[in-house]
Amino acid sequence: MPSPDPPTIALAVTDGMLHFELSLAYEVFGSDLSHLVDPWYEFALCGPGPVSVGRFRLEPDHGLDRLPHADTVIVPGWADLDVAPPADLVDAVRAAHEAGARIASLCTGAFVLAAAGLLDGRRATTHWAHTDVLATRYPEVEVDPDVLYVDNGSVLTSAGKAAAMDLCLHLVRLDHGSAAANAVARRLVVPPHRSGGQAQFVPAPVPTRSDHPLTDLLPWALARLDRTLTVEDLARHASMSSRTLTRHFRAATGTTPLQWLLTQRIGRAQELLETTADSIDAIATTTGMGTAATLRRHFNRTLGVPPDAYRRTFHAAQPDTR
């Protein structure tokens, strides 16, 4: 039986793009990973001609007129938001969408999609430092500043910088399944799925000073997810009042102590659903949810699917990553 045709990915490039997000997309989709899934992807670098990306110069394989023929078009970050993206790029991205291609932007590439009208009436995100600009410039777009990426089906947008990898792995998961996405993540030494959103990175990650109370508290809490933990328990361990603890949590993680705990419990449940055959009741106990009903309620509310359906989608044998 002949092999199925590989999904086609077109990476749209032009002068003024950010090389970091571009290189992430190339590493995921342009590498030969047919030992994981065969066929992998047919990859095309598309641009109007030789382009400068930072201090690098690229020679595209195809013109922008190739975009409408791809299954997926990826638009990397746009460097100078005070300069409108080139009309030929905007027109080509719009034409690709009209032809049925799935369009994904990385970081500030969302501004290209917005200029093409693809985000009107849709929820979208971009780098947290530029979400206000996107919302002001394109008021028809429902800008979500807190998420790592948004999947609208035919139009997807990622948050800033490393969140581009989250979206790329999400695309692999959609196209080839969770086992392949997890294998790619291991190959790149990144997590296959990150819980939470951009808020945890704004304005700074969790402090790493040895004298900061959260430095010891967070690992302590993670090691006790199977237990009932209250704000008072956390505050007691950190030797501070509940109000002070909440203030530290908001400053360091962008959320409250209990919401952070719930996010970690859901993340642990995802891991167990993907990697074990434990029952829902057992996972509820291990993650401190107490009962299967409680786990199902919070899991469905957070991720939009019940744990049973999540397991059917993401539980799979792991491929060889060598």
PyMOL commands that set and color helices and strands:
alter all, ss='L'
color gray80, all
select helices_A, chain A and resi 19-30+64-69+87-98+107-115+128-137+163-176+178-188+198-201+213-222+231-238+242-253+257-275+280-286+292-303+307-314
alter helices_A, ss='H'
color red, helices_A
select strands_A, chain A and resi 8-12+42-46+51-53+56-58+72-75+102-105+123-124+142-143+149-151+155-158
alter strands_A, ss='S'
color yellow, strands_A
deselect
rebuild
show_as cartoon
